[in-house]
C-alpha cells in the first residue's frame, strides 16, 4: 500500500498563507494559543496551548504523518534536501503506511502540478488579509477539481477542512 500525500496550510478566508515576519502571521495562528490544552513540540520553546478540539486535530495529524517534505522557508526555519518527485518518493518509503505531508506554498504547488498530491488540508481562519502569499499560485492544468470536504472539524477560531484531489 502506498502512502497518501497531502499538503496543508493555515489560510485566511481570502486564500492567503503567511510565514514568520510576513503580514498576517499573527492572525492566522491565533488558534495555536486559543485554549488550555498544552501541546508540546520537539522544540520546548514552541509549546502551544489549544482548545481540546484543535489539540486533538493536531495530535491526530502528527500521529498519522510518517514523513514531511518541506519547502525552503520551513527548511531554513527548522534547520532541516534533490527534486520534488525524488523527495516525495523517499518520504513515501520512509512513511510506510502513514501519510506524507508536503508543507509550504511553493513546494505544495510543485507537488500538485506534478500530480503527486492526494489531499489538500486547510485550516481556515476567519480573517481577510487582503494580500500576502497565496496558498496556491502558478498552477498548471487548472481548474483542478477537488472532492469533499471529506472532513470538517470546527475548532476555536479555525475550521479544519480536508479535500481529495480529483484524478
ChimeraX attribute file (.defattr): number of C-alpha atoms within 10 A of each C-alpha:
attribute: neighborCount
match mode: 1-to-1
recipient: residues
	/A:1	6
	/A:2	12
	/A:3	20
	/A:4	18
	/A:5	23
	/A:6	25
	/A:7	25
	/A:8	20
	/A:9	21
	/A:10	22
	/A:11	27
	/A:12	26
	/A:13	15
	/A:14	16
	/A:15	20
	/A:16	23
	/A:17	25
	/A:18	25
	/A:19	16
	/A:20	11
	/A:21	8
	/A:22	11
	/A:23	15
	/A:24	22
	/A:25	18
	/A:26	13
	/A:27	17
	/A:28	26
	/A:29	18
	/A:30	15
	/A:31	22
	/A:32	20
	/A:33	17
	/A:34	18
	/A:35	17
	/A:36	12
	/A:37	16
	/A:38	15
	/A:39	19
	/A:40	12
	/A:41	10
	/A:42	7
	/A:43	8
	/A:44	8
	/A:45	8
	/A:46	10
	/A:47	14
	/A:48	19
	/A:49	18
	/A:50	22
	/A:51	21
	/A:52	17
	/A:53	15
	/A:54	26
	/A:55	22
	/A:56	15
	/A:57	16
	/A:58	15
	/A:59	12
	/A:60	11
	/A:61	13
	/A:62	13
	/A:63	11
	/A:64	14
	/A:65	19
	/A:66	19
	/A:67	22
	/A:68	20
	/A:69	23
	/A:70	22
	/A:71	18
	/A:72	14
	/A:73	16
	/A:74	15
	/A:75	14
	/A:76	10
	/A:77	9
	/A:78	10
	/A:79	7
	/A:80	12
	/A:81	10
	/A:82	6
	/A:83	8
	/A:84	18
	/A:85	14
	/A:86	10
	/A:87	16
	/A:88	21
	/A:89	16
	/A:90	13
	/A:91	21
	/A:92	23
	/A:93	16
	/A:94	16
	/A:95	20
	/A:96	16
	/A:97	15
	/A:98	19
	/A:99	24
	/A:100	27
	/A:101	29
	/A:102	30
	/A:103	20
	/A:104	23
	/A:105	23
	/A:106	20
	/A:107	18
	/A:108	27
	/A:109	20
	/A:110	19
	/A:111	20
	/A:112	23
	/A:113	16
	/A:114	12
	/A:115	12
	/A:116	19
	/A:117	24
	/A:118	20
	/A:119	21
	/A:120	22
	/A:121	20
	/A:122	21
	/A:123	24
	/A:124	23
	/A:125	23
	/A:126	15
	/A:127	17
	/A:128	15
	/A:129	20
	/A:130	11
	/A:131	14
	/A:132	15
	/A:133	18
	/A:134	16
	/A:135	21
	/A:136	17
	/A:137	11
	/A:138	11
	/A:139	12
	/A:140	12
	/A:141	8
	/A:142	8
	/A:143	7
	/A:144	12
	/A:145	11
	/A:146	16
	/A:147	13
	/A:148	13
	/A:149	13
	/A:150	12
	/A:151	11
	/A:152	15
	/A:153	14
	/A:154	14
	/A:155	21
	/A:156	18
	/A:157	19
	/A:158	23
	/A:159	16
	/A:160	21
	/A:161	18
	/A:162	21
	/A:163	19
	/A:164	18
	/A:165	18
	/A:166	12
	/A:167	10
